[in-house]
């Protein structure tokens, strides 16, 4: 099931629709359109008892269940490395295009408990970070 929204004003109805359709959880697309409303999205997911998955750890830090996505510190380190090369004379067009290879799994254990979810120990062991 997919529920689209045109803006934050449609969030409550979207969650109500997901609940009435018995969705098993919610996957929030990564991007700037939702980032500023991340706390509200996490709160609505918890209110409607929907496990929530995100692509950025910042959503989990404000109450989302879990995230799996690119490590932003890793991205910033790579950008700094490229800037260093350019400042030392490299032509930007000659720098290779690199794909992110570092991803992180972040789990909010408090949210899991509030939802009554017991995560497998193997998942907890694989987490890069757990939030209490």
C-alpha positions as CSV (number, residue, x, y, z in Angstrom):
1,X,0.0,0.0,0.0
2,X,1.2,3.5,-0.7
3,X,-0.2,6.7,0.7
4,X,0.9,9.9,-0.8
5,X,0.9,13.3,0.8
6,X,1.2,16.8,-0.6
7,X,2.3,18.4,2.6
8,X,2.4,18.2,6.4
9,X,-1.3,19.1,6.6
10,X,-2.1,15.7,5.1
11,X,0.0,13.6,7.6
12,X,-2.9,12.9,10.1
13,X,-5.2,11.7,7.3
14,X,-2.4,9.6,5.8
15,X,-1.8,7.8,9.1
16,X,-5.5,7.3,9.6
17,X,-5.7,5.7,6.2
18,X,-2.8,3.4,6.9
19,X,-4.4,2.4,10.2
20,X,-7.8,1.7,8.7
21,X,-6.2,-0.3,5.9
22,X,-4.2,-2.3,8.5
23,X,-0.8,-1.3,7.3
24,X,2.0,-3.3,9.0
25,X,4.3,-0.3,9.2
26,X,5.4,2.9,7.5
27,X,8.5,3.6,5.4
28,X,9.1,7.3,5.1
29,X,11.0,8.3,1.9
30,X,14.2,10.2,2.5
31,X,14.5,13.8,1.4
32,X,14.2,17.3,2.4
33,X,10.4,17.5,2.1
34,X,9.9,15.4,5.3
35,X,13.0,16.1,7.3
36,X,11.7,19.3,9.0
37,X,8.6,17.3,10.1
38,X,10.5,14.2,11.3
39,X,9.4,14.5,14.9
40,X,5.8,14.9,14.0
41,X,6.0,11.9,11.7
42,X,7.6,9.8,14.4
43,X,4.9,10.9,16.9
44,X,2.1,10.0,14.4
45,X,3.6,6.6,13.7
46,X,3.8,5.9,17.4
47,X,0.3,7.2,18.1
48,X,-1.1,4.9,15.3
49,X,1.1,2.0,16.5
50,X,2.9,1.7,13.2
51,X,6.5,0.6,13.2
52,X,8.4,3.3,11.2
53,X,11.5,2.9,9.1
54,X,13.6,5.8,7.7
55,X,16.7,6.5,5.6
56,X,18.3,8.9,8.1
57,X,19.2,8.4,11.7
58,X,17.9,11.9,12.7
59,X,14.3,10.4,12.5
60,X,15.2,7.7,15.0
61,X,16.8,10.3,17.3
62,X,13.4,12.0,17.7
63,X,11.3,8.8,18.1
64,X,11.2,6.8,14.9
65,X,11.8,3.0,15.2
66,X,14.7,2.4,13.0
67,X,16.8,3.8,10.1
68,X,19.1,2.3,7.6
69,X,20.9,4.6,5.3
70,X,24.1,6.2,4.2
71,X,26.4,7.3,7.0
72,X,26.5,11.1,6.8
73,X,29.8,11.4,8.6
74,X,31.2,9.1,6.0
75,X,29.8,11.2,3.2
76,X,31.3,14.4,4.8
77,X,34.7,12.7,5.2
78,X,34.7,11.8,1.5
79,X,33.6,15.3,0.5
80,X,36.5,16.8,2.7
81,X,38.9,14.4,1.0
82,X,37.7,15.6,-2.4
83,X,38.0,19.3,-1.4
84,X,41.5,18.6,-0.2
85,X,42.4,17.1,-3.6
86,X,40.9,20.1,-5.4
87,X,42.8,22.6,-3.2
88,X,46.0,20.7,-4.0
89,X,45.4,21.3,-7.7
90,X,43.2,18.4,-8.9
91,X,40.7,19.2,-11.6
92,X,37.1,18.4,-10.2
93,X,36.2,16.8,-13.6
94,X,39.1,14.3,-13.1
95,X,37.9,13.1,-9.7
96,X,36.1,9.7,-9.7
97,X,32.5,9.5,-8.9
98,X,32.2,7.4,-5.8
99,X,29.3,5.5,-4.4
100,X,28.6,5.4,-0.7
101,X,29.8,2.2,0.9
102,X,29.2,2.9,4.5
103,X,25.7,2.5,5.8
104,X,24.4,2.5,9.4
105,X,21.5,0.8,11.2
106,X,20.1,2.9,14.1
107,X,17.4,1.5,16.4
108,X,15.3,3.4,19.0
109,X,14.8,0.8,21.7
110,X,12.4,3.0,23.7
111,X,10.1,3.2,20.6
112,X,10.4,-0.6,20.1
113,X,9.2,-1.1,23.7
114,X,6.4,1.4,23.3
115,X,5.2,-0.5,20.2
116,X,5.6,-3.9,22.0
117,X,8.2,-5.0,19.5
118,X,10.9,-7.4,20.5
119,X,13.7,-7.1,18.0
120,X,15.8,-10.2,17.3
121,X,19.1,-10.3,19.0
122,X,20.9,-10.6,15.7
123,X,19.4,-7.3,14.6
124,X,20.4,-5.6,17.8
125,X,24.0,-6.9,17.3
126,X,24.1,-5.6,13.8
127,X,23.0,-2.1,14.8
128,X,25.6,0.6,14.6
129,X,23.8,2.5,17.3
130,X,20.9,2.0,19.7
131,X,19.0,4.8,21.3
132,X,17.5,4.2,24.8
